[in-house]
Amino acid sequence: MATPTRYVCTLSREQFEQLRELLISRGWKLGTAPYAHWQAQLDKTTVVAYESGKLTVQGKGTAELVQFVIEPEYLGAARFGYETELAEVEKPDMFTPHAGIDESGKGDYFGPLVIAAAYVDATTARTLLQAGVADSKTIHSDRRIADLADTIRRETRGAFSVVAIGPEAYNRLYAKFRNVNSLLAWGHARALENLLEIVPDCPRAISDQFGGARTIPAALLEKGRKVKFEQRHRAEADIAVAAASVLARAGFVHRLEELGKQIGLTLPKGAGPQVDKAAAVLAARGGRGLLASVAKSHFRTTEKVISGAGTSPDSSPQTTD
């Protein structure tokens, strides 16, 4: 099917003004339209900012303007291509009953690893698409993630599961598996098994591709082995996996904040200079043991800051069940 040439979203008056200035700077011709603040045209593409707050984009340049300007700079979410009517034609399987599984926190030094599974049918798939649910990596606002997670929990009527592996448990499991993909597979399998307790007749489950093709199936338990399991690259394009990614991210963000409160230090997300700085403070305060209570010990950050703090590399983490 051809790329969509019409798009509608809602923006604030301030965002309308910012977008108008941006379009002028890029050579768009400004004009007027009924019930609109302004209209802009370039080549065969038209943008109209209506007084109601609706923004419409129509014409051959719709995809480029929406995907590279409006969504990343004004909406903070990738929704283009998730339009329900289009999706039902292009991705009919997305509207059949199935589960999606995804994780958050894998690349973050601080905080837990959170894996979520979400179940959708035709009704909930449409509702979640219309609500703006998308891959959490395209949503850069923690508040928006939290709001969407509330929507998912409500609209799926409890048909979801979240497995949160805190830093201490993560470090014990990593010592056992010695491999992140094996640990991830274990978590994905548990999230699916928990979901199947709620939705025992779920026929199919989808996850992103990682490790070998048998990595997750080999970790599945009795219920999970009865489900048709699919691993795909870019699985977050499926609404059930997108919903799982939002639930997992919301769980990660909440638990990271709680860990920070417990130790009296804001714990940055991801990796990089800010993470190194916070880790060095904790290493100086409590060494390897304190780090192991809030961070994933196998990351190189641990040895780097332990050495910098002058703490003995042989000091072992103190963990509790």
C-alpha positions in Angstrom: 0.0 0.0 0.0 1.2 3.5 -0.8 2.7 5.8 1.9 -0.1 7.8 3.6 -0.5 11.4 2.3 -2.8 12.7 5.0 -2.1 13.2 8.7 -3.9 14.7 11.7 -2.7 15.6 15.2 -3.3 18.1 18.0 -0.9 20.8 18.9 -0.9 23.7 21.3 -1.1 27.4 20.2 2.6 27.8 21.2 3.5 24.8 19.1 1.5 26.2 16.2 3.6 29.4 16.3 6.9 27.5 16.6 5.9 25.3 13.6 4.8 28.3 11.6 8.2 30.0 12.1 10.0 26.9 11.2 8.1 26.4 7.9 8.7 30.1 7.0 12.4 29.6 7.5 12.3 26.6 5.1 10.5 28.4 2.3 6.9 27.5 2.9 4.3 30.0 1.6 2.0 31.2 4.3 -1.7 31.9 3.7 -5.1 31.7 5.3 -7.9 29.1 5.5 -11.4 29.0 7.0 -11.4 28.4 10.8 -7.6 28.3 10.8 -4.8 30.3 12.4 -2.8 29.8 9.2 -2.1 27.6 6.2 1.3 26.8 4.7 2.2 25.3 1.3 5.3 23.9 -0.3 5.3 22.1 -3.6 2.3 19.8 -3.4 2.0 19.6 0.4 -0.3 21.7 2.6 -0.3 22.2 6.3 -3.3 23.8 8.1 -3.3 24.9 11.8 -7.0 25.0 12.8 -8.4 27.1 15.7 -9.7 23.9 17.2 -6.1 22.8 17.9 -6.0 20.2 15.0 -3.1 20.3 12.6 -3.5 18.6 9.2 -0.8 17.7 6.7 -1.8 16.6 3.2 0.1 16.0 0.0 3.2 14.1 -1.3 5.5 15.5 1.4 3.4 14.4 4.3 5.6 11.5 5.4 8.8 13.5 5.4 7.4 16.5 7.3 5.6 14.3 9.9 8.3 11.8 10.6 11.3 14.2 10.7 9.7 17.4 12.0 6.3 17.2 13.6 6.6 13.9 15.5 10.1 14.2 16.9 10.1 17.9 17.6 6.5 18.6 18.7 4.8 15.3 19.6 7.7 13.4 21.1 6.3 10.1 19.7 6.4 8.2 16.4 2.8 7.7 15.4 3.0 8.0 11.6 2.2 4.6 10.1 0.2 3.6 13.2 -3.0 5.1 11.9 -5.7 2.4 12.6 -7.4 2.2 9.2 -4.1 1.9 7.4 -2.7 -0.6 9.9 -5.7 -2.9 9.6 -5.1 -3.1 5.8 -1.3 -3.5 6.0 -0.9 -5.5 9.2 -4.1 -7.6 9.7 -2.3 -10.0 12.1 -1.8 -7.1 14.5 -5.6 -7.1 15.1 -5.8 -10.8 16.0 -5.5 -12.0 19.6 -1.8 -12.2 20.6 0.8 -11.1 23.1 3.8 -8.9 22.8 6.9 -8.9 25.0 9.6 -6.3 25.4 12.1 -5.0 28.0 13.6 -1.8 29.3 16.8 -1.1 31.3 19.1 -3.5 29.4 21.4 -0.7 28.4 21.1 1.3 31.6 23.9 0.9 34.2 21.6 1.9 37.1 18.3 0.4 37.9 16.5 -2.8 37.2 15.8 -4.8 34.0 12.1 -4.8 33.4 10.3 -7.1 31.0 6.6 -6.8 30.2 4.1 -8.8 28.2 0.8 -7.4 27.0 -2.2 -9.1 25.3 -4.3 -7.4 22.7 -7.3 -8.4 20.6 -8.9 -6.4 17.7 -10.7 -4.0 20.1 -7.7 -3.2 22.3 -5.3 -3.0 19.3 -7.5 -0.3 17.8 -7.9 1.6 21.1 -4.2 1.5 21.9 -3.3 2.7 18.4 -5.7 5.6 18.6 -4.4 6.5 22.1 -0.9 6.9 20.5 0.8 3.9 22.0 4.1 3.3 20.2 7.6 1.9 20.7 8.8 3.5 24.0 12.1 4.4 22.4 10.3 6.9 20.3 8.7 8.6 23.3 11.1 10.9 25.1 8.8 12.1 27.9 8.6 10.1 31.2 5.3 11.7 31.9 3.9 10.6 28.5 5.2 7.1 29.1 3.4 7.0 32.5 0.2 8.2 31.0 0.3 5.7 28.2 1.1 2.9 30.7 -2.0 3.9 32.6 -4.0 3.7 29.4 -2.6 0.3 28.5 -3.4 -1.1 32.0 -6.9 0.2 31.8 -7.7 -0.8 28.2 -6.2 -4.3 28.4 -8.3 -4.9 31.5 -5.4 -6.4 33.4 -4.2 -8.6 30.5 -0.5 -7.8 31.0 2.4 -8.8 33.2 5.5 -7.1 34.4 8.7 -8.8 35.6 11.1 -6.4 37.4 14.5 -7.7 38.1 16.2 -5.4 40.6 19.9 -4.8 40.5 20.8 -7.3 43.3 18.7 -10.1 41.7 20.0 -9.1 38.3 23.6 -9.5 39.4 22.9 -12.9 40.9 21.2 -14.0 37.7 24.0 -12.7 35.6 26.5 -14.6 37.7 24.4 -17.7 36.9 23.8 -17.2 33.2 27.0 -15.3 32.4 25.2 -13.9 29.3 22.8 -11.0 28.9 20.8 -12.7 26.2 20.2 -15.8 28.3 19.1 -13.6 31.2 16.8 -11.7 28.9 15.3 -14.9 27.6 14.6 -16.1 31.1 12.8 -12.8 31.8 10.8 -12.9 28.6 9.7 -16.5 29.3 8.6 -15.5 32.9 6.7 -12.5 31.6 4.9 -14.7 29.1 4.1 -17.4 31.6 2.7 -14.9 34.0 0.5 -13.4 31.2 -0.8 -16.9 30.3 -2.0 -17.3 33.8 -4.3 -14.3 33.0 -5.1 -15.2 29.4 -4.6 -18.9 29.1 -6.1 -19.1 25.6 -3.6 -16.6 24.1 -2.6 -18.3 20.8 0.5 -16.3 19.8 3.3 -14.2 21.2 5.8 -11.8 19.6 9.2 -10.6 20.8 12.1 -8.6 19.3 14.9 -10.7 17.8 17.9 -11.2 20.0 20.4 -14.0 20.5 19.7 -17.1 18.4 16.3 -18.1 17.1 15.9 -20.6 19.9 17.0 -18.4 22.7 13.6 -17.5 24.1 11.7 -20.7 23.1 14.3 -22.8 24.9 13.6 -20.8 28.1 9.8 -21.2 27.9 8.0 -23.3 30.5 5.0 -25.5 30.0 2.3 -22.9 29.1 4.7 -20.9 26.9 5.6 -23.9 24.8 2.0 -24.3 23.7 1.9 -20.8 22.2 3.1 -20.0 18.7 6.2 -17.9 19.4 7.6 -15.4 16.9 10.8 -13.4 17.1 11.1 -10.4 14.7 13.5 -7.6 14.1 11.8 -4.3 14.9 9.0 -6.2 16.6 7.9 -2.9 18.3 6.0 -2.1 15.1 3.4 -4.5 16.4 1.0 -2.8 18.8 1.2 -5.6 21.5 5.0 -5.3 21.6 4.8 -1.5 21.6 2.4 -1.7 24.6 4.8 -4.1 26.4 7.7 -1.7 25.7 5.7 1.2 27.3 4.8 -0.9 30.4 8.4 -2.0 30.7 9.7 1.5 30.4 7.2 2.9 32.9 8.2 0.2 35.3 11.9 1.0 34.8 11.6 4.7 35.3 9.5 4.3 38.4 11.9 1.8 40.0 14.9 3.9 39.1 13.5 6.9 40.8 12.7 4.8 43.9 16.2 3.5 44.1 17.5 7.0 43.9 15.3 8.1 46.8 16.5 5.1 48.9 20.2 6.1 48.6 19.7 9.9 48.4 21.1 10.4 45.0 19.5 10.9 41.6 20.4 8.0 39.4 20.8 8.9 35.7 19.4 6.8 32.9 21.6 5.1 30.2 25.4 5.3 30.3 27.9 8.1 29.8 29.6 10.9 31.8 26.6 11.6 34.1 26.3 7.9 35.0 30.0 7.7 35.6 29.9 10.7 37.9 27.0 9.3 40.0 28.7 5.9 40.1 32.0 7.4 41.3 30.1 9.1 44.1 28.6 5.8 45.2 31.8 3.9 44.8 33.5 6.4 47.2 30.6 6.2 49.6 30.1 2.4 49.8 32.3 0.7 47.2 31.4 -2.3 45.2 28.7 -3.4 47.6 26.7 -0.2 47.4 27.0 -0.1 43.6 25.8 -3.7 43.4 22.6 -2.7 45.2 21.6 -0.1 42.5 23.6 -1.0 39.3 24.4 -3.9 36.9 27.8 -4.9 38.1 29.1 -6.5 34.9 29.1 -3.1 33.1 32.6 -1.7 32.7 31.6 1.4 34.7 31.9 -0.6 37.9 35.6 -1.5 37.5 36.3 2.0 36.2 34.9 3.8 39.2 36.0 1.3 41.7 39.6 1.8 40.5 39.2 5.5 40.5 37.8 5.5 44.1 40.8 3.5 45.3 38.5 0.7 46.5 39.9 -2.8 46.5 38.7 -4.7 43.5 38.5 -7.8 45.6 35.8 -6.4 47.9 32.7 -8.5 47.2 29.1 -7.1 47.0 26.8 -7.7 49.9 23.5 -8.8 48.6 20.2 -9.8 50.2 17.5 -12.1 49.0 
